Amino acid sequence: MPWFVRDKEKGTATWRRTETAPNFAAAVIELGASGECLLFTAPDAHVAVNGTPVLNGVRVLQHRDEIASADALTYFSTEKLPKVVAFSGPQVKCGRCRSEITEGSTAARCMCGLWYHASDPACFEYGDDPVCIACGRPTRLDGAGLWRPEEE
């Protein structure tokens, strides 16, 4: 699961995306059996999610949650960066050009599940501001357009 942590350099703070959960002195983060991300805190810990103290020592994290403790400030995200893969599976049609995506060809999948050609033609990143035709999410391999904490 993606996380955003603050990098403090030369008096400014910027957000860095990482796939590794941050270390909290007063909390533990674990992945649940069904894929949810769980935050466990000690009874006397001063940890808040979106400004509200974590009650009963456990919280299921949601997309864009802000986790604050005395030693850290971080954001949790459920957005995953799209990846180019060698397509395998039942034949599907490209979401953009509607031609078949064949076994072994390079393809990218939107978070909503729609497949696109990733090269020749590059349907996934087609246009100046490419978005998925089904869900409207950005379809860029560089991660541009995904949610960032600076937007809060």
Sequence and secondary structure as in RCSB ss.txt:
>XXXX:A:sequence
MPWFVRDKEKGTATWRRTETAPNFAAAVIELGASGECLLFTAPDAHVAVNGTPVLNGVRVLQHRDEIASADALTY
FSTEKLPKVVAFSGPQVKCGRCRSEITEGSTAARCMCGLWYHASDPACFEYGDDPVCIACGRPTRLDGAGLWRPE
EE
>XXXX:A:secstr
  EEEEEEETTEEEEEEESS    SSEEEEE TTS EEEEE TT   EETTEE  TTEEE  TT EEE SS EEE
E       EEE  SS EE TTT  EE TTSEEEE TTS EEE SSS  TT SSS B TTT  B  TT TTS  GG
G 
